[in-house]
């Protein structure tokens, strides 16, 4: 067992401990003056059913941070377990949509069709969250599909074999 008080001296241990929480994997997309932009994110959660609100948290050190917090419209895609390469691609960089089956929605946001669910959103608010920003989005359309979710645990992608 490890026991520590989170501090800059324990940043790696704190990150590792947080990584023990298994999360789903999302792809957040938006449109910028340079073209489509995407980011792989696991900091996503529902906030409210009425009104329909979600949030996600881009890191301030990301080169994509400013474009995403400024975006009026964005889409959050819950990735399927066969989309590991999509997750890896957009974890590294955000502009390469080549060979990715996608279209542009009515707000100009690039969206992919093959995912567990997609939440088309309008930015409601952005709040400071330390070394991340908290982006609150109002959901105006939801699309769902069959499939199994892509998960992330302790720095590795995985799947979810079924309900227990």
N, C-alpha and C positions, 0 to 999 in steps of 0.2 A: 504494500500500500504506500502511496506517495501522498504527502500532505504539504501544501505550501500556500502562501498568501500571494495572489496575483500581483506582479510588479514587473517593471521593465527587465529585471534580472531573471524573471521566470516566464518571459513571454513565450518561449518555445514550449515549455511544459504546459502553460495555460492553453495555447493553441492545440496541442496534442490532446489535452483533456476535453476540450470542446469538440474535437474531431471524433470522440467516442460516441457522440450522439449521431445515430444514423439518420440521414436526411434524404429527401428526394432531390432530384437534380432538375433544374429548370434552365431554359434558355430564354433570356430577355432580349427582345429585338426592338429597334426603333429606326427611324429614318433621320439622316443628317444631311446637311448641304453637300457633303462628300459622297453620300450614298448610304446603303444599308449598313447597320451596325448591330452586333450581337455580343452578348456576354453570358458565359456559363455561371450560374448562381445557385447556391444552396440555401441562402438566407432569404427564404420566402415563407410567408404565412398568411392565412386568412385573418382578417381583422373584424369585419362586421358583415352580417347578412342584410341588414337594413339600416343605412344604405349599403350596397355591396362594395366592400373595400378589402383590398389586399395590401401587403407591403413587401418590399425587398430592399436589400442593403448593399449598394456598391461601395467598394473600398475607395477611399479618397486618393490613394497612391496609384490607382489604375489610370492609365492614359485615356480610358473610355469614360471615366467618372463624370466629367463635366458635361459631356454630350448627353449622357443618360439623365442626369438630374435636371437638365434644361429641356429635355424632350417633353412636349405636351402630350404625345400619344406613344404608347408602347404596348407590346404583347408579351405575356409570360407563358411559355410553353412548358408543360410538365413532360419530360422526356421519357421514352420507353426504354426498356432494358437493352434493346438492339441499337440504341443511338449513342453508344459510348464514344464513337469517333466524332460525332457532332459535338458532344460535350467537350472532348479534348481539344478539338479545333478552336472552339470559341473561348476556351479557357486561356489559350495561348495568344490569340489575336482575334479581332472582331470584324474584319472587313471582307474576308474571303468567303463569299457565298457561292463560288463556283462548285459545280457538281452537287449542289444542295437543291432539292426540289422545294421551291418556295414560290410565293406570289406576293403581290403588294395589295394590302387591304384598302378600304375606302378612306382611311386616314393617311395613306402613304406608307404604312408600316409593313416591313417584310414579315410574312408569316409562313410557317411550315405547316403542312397538312398532317403529316404523320407524327402524332404525339398523343399522349394520354389525354391531355386537356390543354386548351388554350384560353387565356383570359385576355381579352382586348380591353385596354384601359386608357383612361385619361388621367394625367397627373393631378392629384388632389392637393398634395402638399409635400414638401421636403423638409426634414428635420435633421439637425445635427445629431450624430450618434457616435461621437468620439472619432476614431479613425475611419469610420464609415458614415455615409449619409443614409437616412431612412426615407425611402420613397414610398409614399402612400398613393395608391391608385384606385380610382373608382372604376369598377368593372362595368362595361356597357354591352359586352357580348361574351358568351361562353360557348366553346366547341369541345365536345368530348368524343373519344374513340375507344375501341377495345385495345387491350394490350397489358403488359406488365410494366411496372415502374422501374426506372433506373434509380439506384440508390448510391449514396456516398457514405463511407465509414472508414475512419482512421486513414484517410488519404487515398482510399481505393474505391473504384467504382464496382458496383455489384448489382444483383437483381433481387427480386423478392419472389420466392418460389410458390407462394400461396398463403392462404390464411390458416392460422392455427387456432 
